[in-house]
Amino acid sequence: MKSRREFLKKATAASVVAAAPSAFGASIISSKSKADRLLNETNTILGHGDYKYKLTKNWAQISPTRIPLLNCHEMVMDSKGRLIMIGDHPQNNILIFDKSGKLLDYWGTAYQGGHGLTLHDEGGEDFLFITDSGWAMAPTGNKWTKHNGRVAKTTVDGKVVFDIGHPVTIGVYKPGEFFCPSETAIGPNGDIYVADGYGESRILQYDMYGRYIRHWGGKDNPDPDYKIVSAHGVAIDYREKGNPMVVVTSRSQQCFKYYTLDGKYIKTINLPNMSICRAVFDDDNLYAGVCWSQPKVGKTNWKDHTGFVTIMEGDKVVSNPGGTEPEYIDGVLQKSYQIEEKPILHGHDVCVDEDKNLYICQWNANHSAPYKLERVDK
């Protein structure tokens, strides 16, 4: 532990020194206010306990005029250590960064409602599962349009392998039922789990070739164990050896619901006051963006900036970067809140690298690129 702590301290000190040129490239900080603002950002520490992070807002080195952004929805790291992000700007859907924030590549204009991004290794080759929710935002950010939702399997450079179409075409949905998918997860045998997060809030299971197997859940399901409201995320939890489980985000119910691989209910993990997004697993930890919360006094609406990030060890919340410290009373998690400084506006997704640094994608965050949270020693 000592050697790791010494390494982290040295890495943190070096990163603070290097933060200004990495954020602004070769440009010169021409005013004291800019320098002060940068210093404040690089010295901001978020989180609690063993999970504390130095915030770098200007991590991504991109031009907002050449590579414009609307919402940065999700990010994954491929086998080469590249960070692949999906967004919903009509000029670019996929952006690929290295861990220094340098933009390596970008492609795609066909996913106007680009929302979910899952990476799957098939025999040493990386593939992407891209979810287009069917909702697109105009570049001005003040108008929404609707189109058919779509799930596509592609190579990392965008070649489409196959699409999963609207379930009404195979008789799974009734005419008039909406399919607005938000996320996918890939099971141990290659089965594809699709979360219809903005449609009927069902989980649809397909085989590795996109052939329908079953579905469960739904916002109108009378069984509370299977009732899912805003099935925003789906993931596979491999942390318990030999017992992988499907983890579904029921965002409007502020909880994760666990199921077997064939859709049998297991348990619910409640996260009061956290409208959480998908579960992201790394070692024994679960990470998730919190898109919304409510303040201790008064109410906010869904456009207000009230988000943060939450981190769990097993089923227990241990840190809330950008939020208040988690508190348990008699084993029950109490409500968590965004801190007053609002360092994170809307936590939408978390990507974890091999050094346990976090990259935070945000929705409705003033067109900002992903933030980096660099892990620091306690």
VOGU-3710 file (C-alpha; in Angstrom, 3 decimals, decimal comma):
1> mksrreflkk> 0,000/0,000/0,000  2,838/2,378/0,828  4,375/2,154/-2,630  0,991/2,745/-4,247  0,328/5,773/-2,045  3,740/7,239/-2,869  3,088/6,674/-6,564  -0,323/8,332/-6,395  1,057/11,342/-4,517  3,807/11,808/-7,116
11> ataasvvaaa> 1,344/11,330/-9,985  -1,081/13,822/-8,474  1,627/16,441/-7,983  2,843/15,965/-11,530  -0,660/16,190/-12,949  -1,319/19,495/-11,185  1,815/20,959/-12,750  0,845/19,614/-16,171  -2,832/20,513/-16,000  -2,657/23,936/-17,643
21> psafgasiis> -0,873/22,951/-20,879  -2,927/19,765/-21,301  -6,159/21,694/-20,945  -5,347/24,580/-23,253  -2,773/23,092/-25,644  -0,268/25,658/-26,844  -2,452/28,641/-26,044  -1,390/31,205/-23,434  -3,512/32,015/-20,419  -3,721/35,717/-20,995
31> skskadrlln> -5,447/36,875/-17,852  -5,145/36,338/-14,126  -8,825/35,352/-13,908  -8,280/32,459/-16,326  -5,251/31,298/-14,374  -7,147/31,518/-11,092  -10,070/29,585/-12,537  -7,775/26,831/-13,809  -5,986/26,646/-10,451  -9,290/26,301/-8,626
41> etntilghgd> -10,372/23,496/-10,944  -7,160/21,509/-10,604  -7,253/21,827/-6,808  -10,883/20,750/-6,432  -11,103/17,425/-4,597  -14,359/15,501/-4,729  -15,512/12,325/-3,019  -15,241/10,612/0,338  -13,211/8,000/2,217  -10,898/5,981/-0,008
51> ykykltknwa> -12,546/7,372/-3,134  -11,385/10,954/-3,603  -10,626/12,617/-6,916  -9,051/15,728/-8,347  -11,408/17,404/-10,811  -10,193/18,454/-14,267  -12,979/20,020/-16,292  -10,828/20,916/-19,303  -9,506/17,405/-19,862  -10,801/16,943/-23,426
61> qisptripll> -8,708/18,800/-26,013  -11,302/19,575/-28,659  -12,451/22,661/-30,483  -16,130/23,444/-29,772  -16,459/25,006/-33,226  -14,819/22,169/-35,187  -16,166/19,346/-32,994  -19,386/20,677/-31,450  -21,112/18,771/-28,641  -24,638/18,638/-27,294
71> nchemvmdsk> -24,865/15,872/-24,693  -22,027/13,507/-23,800  -23,976/10,395/-22,945  -21,640/7,458/-22,373  -18,006/6,350/-22,610  -16,164/3,014/-22,722  -12,481/2,065/-22,864  -11,388/-0,337/-25,592  -8,635/-2,963/-25,498  -6,092/-0,386/-26,724
81> grlimigdhp> -6,843/1,956/-23,814  -8,726/4,437/-25,990  -11,765/6,200/-24,550  -14,767/6,021/-26,886  -17,655/8,406/-26,254  -21,137/8,626/-27,737  -23,056/11,883/-28,037  -26,000/13,223/-29,974  -24,728/16,157/-31,996  -25,828/15,781/-35,641
91> qnnilifdks> -22,278/16,444/-36,876  -20,606/13,735/-34,801  -21,823/10,768/-32,782  -18,640/8,957/-31,748  -15,511/10,647/-30,382  -12,345/8,690/-29,526  -9,782/10,086/-27,058  -6,552/8,934/-25,515  -6,232/9,204/-21,749  -4,510/12,595/-21,977
101> gklldywgta> -7,681/13,999/-23,572  -6,320/14,200/-27,114  -8,958/13,552/-29,762  -7,813/10,638/-31,924  -10,797/10,169/-34,202  -14,490/10,900/-34,598  -17,190/9,514/-36,838  -20,908/8,991/-37,339  -23,928/11,117/-38,160  -26,532/8,334/-38,372
111> yqgghgltlh> -27,200/8,151/-34,624  -29,022/11,409/-34,035  -30,271/10,176/-30,675  -26,939/8,589/-29,721  -27,337/7,487/-26,109  -26,024/4,050/-25,081  -22,566/2,601/-25,776  -21,377/-0,881/-24,813  -18,075/-2,496/-25,785  -17,774/-6,244/-26,252
121> deggedflfi> -14,633/-8,284/-26,905  -15,279/-11,151/-29,309  -12,222/-13,334/-29,707  -9,841/-10,401/-29,287  -11,783/-8,018/-31,526  -13,686/-5,073/-30,074  -17,246/-4,363/-31,144  -19,585/-1,554/-30,164  -23,274/-1,810/-29,394  -24,742/1,622/-30,095
131> tdsgwamapt> -28,150/2,634/-28,817  -30,037/5,442/-30,525  -32,913/6,353/-28,245  -35,069/7,814/-31,014  -34,980/11,275/-29,457  -32,771/13,902/-31,076  -32,012/17,386/-29,778  -31,582/20,315/-32,141  -28,108/21,943/-32,042  -29,659/24,955/-30,330
141> gnkwtkhngr> -30,594/22,637/-27,465  -34,179/23,874/-27,250  -36,137/21,468/-29,456  -36,599/17,694/-29,578  -37,551/15,549/-32,552  -38,525/11,878/-32,539  -37,484/9,071/-34,896  -37,343/5,269/-34,716  -35,151/3,908/-31,951  -32,270/1,708/-33,020
151> vakttvdgkv> -29,680/-0,716/-31,624  -26,684/-1,360/-33,882  -23,675/-3,616/-33,530  -20,653/-2,006/-35,211  -16,897/-2,248/-35,443  -14,949/0,410/-33,550  -14,596/2,385/-36,781  -18,338/2,362/-37,461  -19,007/-0,495/-39,873  -22,477/-1,860/-39,078
161> vfdighpvti> -22,637/-5,622/-38,430  -26,399/-5,755/-37,803  -29,321/-3,782/-36,393  -32,002/-4,765/-33,914  -35,200/-3,205/-35,167  -38,468/-2,177/-33,569  -39,960/-5,124/-31,609  -43,366/-4,425/-33,142  -42,010/-5,910/-36,394  -41,733/-9,364/-34,769
171> gvykpgeffc> -44,952/-9,135/-32,780  -43,306/-8,509/-29,404  -44,772/-5,007/-29,085  -48,302/-4,049/-29,983  -48,862/-1,347/-32,619  -48,615/2,009/-30,912  -46,213/0,849/-28,175  -43,062/2,929/-28,194  -39,531/1,538/-28,575  -37,013/4,131/-27,403
181> psetaigpng> -33,972/2,117/-26,286  -31,400/3,653/-23,970  -28,831/0,919/-23,252  -27,497/-2,557/-23,992  -25,529/-5,173/-22,054  -23,883/-8,366/-23,292  -24,244/-11,596/-21,296  -21,562/-14,261/-20,809  -22,878/-16,305/-23,750  -23,208/-13,281/-26,031
191> diyvadgyge> -26,905/-12,640/-25,405  -27,887/-8,995/-25,901  -30,020/-7,242/-23,284  -31,727/-4,058/-24,465  -33,210/-1,535/-22,029  -36,190/0,242/-23,556  -35,637/3,140/-21,197  -37,633/5,878/-22,893  -40,333/3,637/-24,305  -42,111/0,870/-22,407
201> srilqydmyg> -39,365/0,403/-19,740  -38,919/-3,257/-20,617  -35,777/-5,368/-20,843  -35,612/-7,296/-24,132  -33,263/-10,263/-24,444  -31,842/-11,397/-27,801  -29,239/-13,964/-28,733  -25,848/-12,947/-30,104  -27,286/-12,714/-33,620  -30,121/-10,375/-32,630
211> ryirhwggkd> -32,864/-13,019/-32,481  -35,537/-12,374/-29,861  -35,651/-14,616/-26,741  -37,823/-12,927/-24,079  -38,647/-9,691/-22,317  -39,668/-8,603/-18,830  -40,406/-5,523/-16,749  -42,446/-2,573/-17,890  -43,668/0,675/-16,394  -47,216/-0,692/-16,077
221> npdpdykivs> -46,235/-4,081/-14,632  -48,462/-4,816/-11,581  -45,747/-6,886/-9,860  -43,508/-4,484/-7,864  -40,470/-6,724/-8,383  -40,857/-6,455/-12,149  -42,222/-2,939/-12,388  -39,478/-0,790/-13,945  -39,980/2,930/-14,476  -37,468/4,538/-16,837
231> ahgvaidyre> -35,298/1,479/-17,533  -32,434/3,814/-18,263  -29,598/1,318/-17,935  -28,785/-2,371/-18,060  -25,497/-4,064/-17,182  -24,102/-7,477/-16,223  -22,662/-7,829/-12,717  -19,872/-10,428/-12,726  -18,593/-9,613/-9,235  -20,035/-12,753/-7,626
241> kgnpmvvvts> -18,018/-15,592/-9,101  -20,135/-18,027/-11,066  -23,306/-15,974/-10,637  -23,601/-13,189/-13,220  -26,697/-11,024/-12,777  -28,569/-8,513/-14,939  -28,638/-5,108/-13,237  -31,441/-2,823/-14,403  -31,662/0,870/-13,620  -35,191/1,870/-12,629
251> rsqqcfkyyt> -34,293/5,527/-12,608  -37,642/7,023/-11,664  -37,817/4,590/-8,730  -34,234/5,543/-7,743  -32,973/1,991/-7,540  -31,143/-0,867/-9,204  -33,107/-4,095/-9,701  -31,216/-7,376/-10,059  -32,369/-10,334/-12,159  -30,988/-13,672/-13,295
261> ldgkyiktin> -29,791/-13,995/-16,866  -33,240/-15,308/-17,816  -35,125/-12,492/-16,108  -36,012/-13,853/-12,649  -36,085/-11,219/-9,900  -33,337/-11,314/-7,235  -33,177/-8,049/-5,255  -33,487/-4,266/-5,239  -30,840/-1,754/-4,139  -32,477/1,551/-3,211
271> lpnmsicrav> -30,583/4,809/-3,698  -32,842/7,494/-2,197  -32,802/10,878/-3,928  -30,529/9,567/-6,691  -31,937/9,354/-10,211  -29,154/7,057/-11,307  -28,015/6,010/-14,779  -26,412/2,705/-15,782  -24,257/0,617/-13,446  -20,558/0,470/-14,372
281> fdddnlyagv> -18,491/-2,263/-12,727  -14,784/-2,315/-11,904  -13,299/-4,826/-9,437  -15,672/-4,830/-6,428  -17,036/-1,381/-7,220  -20,179/-0,131/-8,901  -20,053/3,392/-10,347  -23,010/5,373/-11,659  -23,858/8,872/-12,756  -26,639/10,592/-10,851
291> cwsqpkvgkt> -28,547/12,677/-13,365  -30,867/14,387/-10,872  -31,464/14,825/-7,176  -33,741/17,038/-5,133  -32,420/19,692/-2,725  -33,053/19,483/1,027  -35,406/22,451/0,715  -37,707/23,149/-2,235  -38,032/21,373/-5,562  -36,275/21,446/-8,929
301> nwkdhtgfvt> -37,240/20,283/-12,400  -35,493/17,859/-14,738  -33,546/20,593/-16,538  -31,933/21,982/-13,377  -28,325/21,010/-12,650  -28,612/18,692/-9,655  -26,368/15,711/-10,449  -23,244/14,011/-9,120  -21,601/10,549/-9,146  -22,074/7,653/-6,751
311> imegdkvvsn> -19,679/4,792/-5,948  -20,491/1,518/-4,210  -18,449/-1,275/-2,650  -20,639/-4,310/-3,094  -24,126/-3,018/-2,326  -23,042/-0,139/-0,075  -22,527/3,476/-1,190  -19,087/4,652/-0,048  -18,529/7,921/-1,920  -20,510/10,559/-3,803
321> pggtepeyid> -18,133/12,760/-5,847  -19,970/16,048/-6,355  -22,527/15,032/-3,724  -22,802/14,841/0,031  -21,127/12,089/2,029  -23,235/8,905/2,135  -24,869/8,167/5,497  -26,430/4,953/6,774  -28,723/4,790/9,797  -29,522/1,291/11,070
331> gvlqksyqie> -28,244/-0,059/7,766  -30,504/2,140/5,643  -28,991/4,638/3,212  -30,204/8,178/3,813  -30,809/10,742/1,066  -27,765/12,172/-0,715  -27,645/15,667/-2,203  -25,588/17,620/-4,707  -23,067/19,875/-2,973  -23,526/23,626/-3,188
341> ekpilhghdv> -20,622/24,257/-5,588  -22,238/22,076/-8,305  -18,950/20,716/-9,717  -20,891/18,069/-11,661  -24,107/19,226/-13,300  -25,738/16,006/-14,494  -23,870/12,721/-14,027  -24,836/10,536/-16,993  -22,048/7,955/-17,222  -18,742/6,934/-15,662
351> cvdedknlyi> -15,767/5,301/-17,395  -12,984/3,830/-15,226  -9,407/3,411/-16,443  -6,740/1,015/-15,151  -5,459/3,629/-12,671  -8,968/4,022/-11,222  -9,396/7,498/-12,688  -12,936/8,386/-13,723  -14,205/10,101/-16,864  -17,631/11,673/-16,438
361> cqwnanhsap> -20,069/12,165/-19,307  -22,847/14,668/-18,678  -26,245/15,413/-20,117  -27,488/19,010/-20,326  -24,175/20,425/-19,143  -23,809/23,503/-21,344  -22,298/21,474/-24,209  -19,275/20,562/-22,071  -16,909/17,712/-22,924  -16,306/14,880/-20,426
371> yklervdk> -14,602/15,725/-17,134  -11,765/13,737/-15,614  -11,681/12,776/-11,953  -8,129/11,712/-11,095  -7,959/9,353/-8,142  -5,853/10,642/-5,282  -4,573/8,928/-2,172  -6,563/9,438/1,017
//
